[in-house]
Amino acid sequence: MTTAPPGLSTRIESMREYQQFAQFYDAVMGDGSSRSARILEAIGRCNVDATSLLELGCGTGSVLEGLVSIPRLVGLDASVEMLSFATTKVPSAEFVLGDMTDFNLGTTFDVVACVFDTVNHLVNYESWESMFKGVTRHLEPGGLFVFDLNTTGRLHQFVASPPWVHDFDGNTLIMDVRSDGDEVANWDIRVFAPAGDGMFTLHRENIRELGVALDTVRTTLATDFDLLHEEDDSGVPPTDESSRAHFVYRRRG
């Protein structure tokens, strides 16, 4: 079994993803303030008295850090390495090491969030359906489910693009996205970190994302949820060719 950092509830063994990339994640991806703001905006727009929030795939806690105005915060992630940063960043939150396709926390929340295309990391649609069922179990009647995803069009665009090279903090990141078949994009992430005497240490991670048609997602969620709001990054209704789709659903009471 994976050993959890102090203060972390251990639920399952950690997934392999983000073991190498966790230490560089915040420097490369930036803070989560814009995503936190979008969640707070959705809560305000829908007039929900949010006293508790669960974030699935909370990573290093960058999004929860911007949500500390909510009294009770819980973050769930499958990476011990990511959660070791989160426990330090947001000490007021509770963090659980777990699988977002199969979790039972024994409690419910006013809001469940899953942002930064975290759902795309589930590379078969049965896992998406299982996650959605878990959200239903953990939401209060009338509670909000706020999430986003990379569209199929965006993933196709990534696959067609040349590798991305980014220098940061003396390190060099090379990210190359290639098709892994069946609408799965494979992110080959390499970070070259200085090791002294002109030498470099290579940290390498392969992370996959599944593209799913938006109508498929809408149909699945229609069983237990009402769609309150949807938009792409520019604020118009999303399509499968949008860069990203943002959704706000309410669990039926």
Secondary structure as the mmCIF struct_conf table of DSSP 4:
data_model
#
loop_
_struct_conf.conf_type_id
_struct_conf.id
_struct_conf.beg_label_comp_id
_struct_conf.beg_label_asym_id
_struct_conf.beg_label_seq_id
_struct_conf.end_label_comp_id
_struct_conf.end_label_asym_id
_struct_conf.end_label_seq_id
HELX_LH_PP_P HELX_LH_PP_P1 THR A 2 PRO A 5
TURN_TY1_P TURN_TY1_P1 PRO A 6 GLY A 7
HELX_LH_PP_P HELX_LH_PP_P2 LEU A 8 LEU A 8
STRN STRN1 SER A 9 THR A 10
BEND BEND1 ILE A 12 ILE A 12
HELX_LH_PP_P HELX_LH_PP_P3 GLU A 13 MET A 15
BEND BEND2 ARG A 16 ARG A 16
TURN_TY1_P TURN_TY1_P2 GLU A 17 PHE A 21
HELX_RH_3T_P HELX_RH_3T_P1 ALA A 22 PHE A 24
HELX_RH_AL_P HELX_RH_AL_P1 TYR A 25 MET A 29
BEND BEND3 GLY A 32 GLY A 32
HELX_RH_AL_P HELX_RH_AL_P2 SER A 33 ARG A 45
TURN_TY1_P TURN_TY1_P3 CYS A 46 ASN A 47
BEND BEND4 THR A 51 THR A 51
STRN STRN2 SER A 52 LEU A 56
TURN_TY1_P TURN_TY1_P4 GLY A 57 GLY A 57
TURN_TY1_P TURN_TY1_P5 GLY A 59 THR A 60
BEND BEND5 GLY A 61 GLY A 61
TURN_TY1_P TURN_TY1_P6 SER A 62 VAL A 63
HELX_RH_3T_P HELX_RH_3T_P2 LEU A 64 LEU A 67
TURN_TY1_P TURN_TY1_P7 VAL A 68 SER A 69
BEND BEND6 ILE A 70 PRO A 71
STRN STRN3 ARG A 72 ASP A 77
BEND BEND7 ALA A 78 ALA A 78
HELX_RH_AL_P HELX_RH_AL_P3 VAL A 80 LYS A 89
TURN_TY1_P TURN_TY1_P8 PRO A 91 SER A 92
BEND BEND8 ALA A 93 ALA A 93
STRN STRN4 GLU A 94 LEU A 97
STRN STRN5 ASP A 99 ASP A 99
TURN_TY1_P TURN_TY1_P9 MET A 100 THR A 101
STRN STRN6 ASP A 102 ASP A 102
BEND BEND9 GLY A 106 GLY A 106
STRN STRN7 PHE A 109 CYS A 114
TURN_TY1_P TURN_TY1_P10 PHE A 116 ASP A 117
HELX_RH_3T_P HELX_RH_3T_P3 THR A 118 HIS A 121
BEND BEND10 LEU A 122 LEU A 122
BEND BEND11 ASN A 124 ASN A 124
HELX_RH_AL_P HELX_RH_AL_P4 TYR A 125 HIS A 138
STRN STRN8 LEU A 139 ASN A 150
HELX_RH_AL_P HELX_RH_AL_P5 THR A 152 ALA A 160
BEND BEND12 SER A 161 SER A 161
HELX_LH_PP_P HELX_LH_PP_P4 PRO A 162 PRO A 163
STRN STRN9 TRP A 164 PHE A 168
TURN_TY1_P TURN_TY1_P11 ASP A 169 GLY A 170
STRN STRN10 ASN A 171 SER A 179
BEND BEND13 GLY A 181 GLY A 181
TURN_TY1_P TURN_TY1_P12 ASP A 182 GLU A 183
STRN STRN11 VAL A 184 GLY A 196
TURN_TY1_P TURN_TY1_P13 ASP A 197 GLY A 198
STRN STRN12 MET A 199 LEU A 210
HELX_RH_AL_P HELX_RH_AL_P6 LEU A 214 LEU A 221
TURN_TY1_P TURN_TY1_P14 ALA A 222 ASP A 224
STRN STRN13 PHE A 225 GLU A 231
TURN_TY1_P TURN_TY1_P15 ASP A 233 SER A 234
BEND BEND14 GLY A 235 VAL A 236
TURN_TY1_P TURN_TY1_P16 ASP A 240 GLU A 241
BEND BEND15 SER A 242 SER A 243
STRN STRN14 ARG A 244 ARG A 251
#
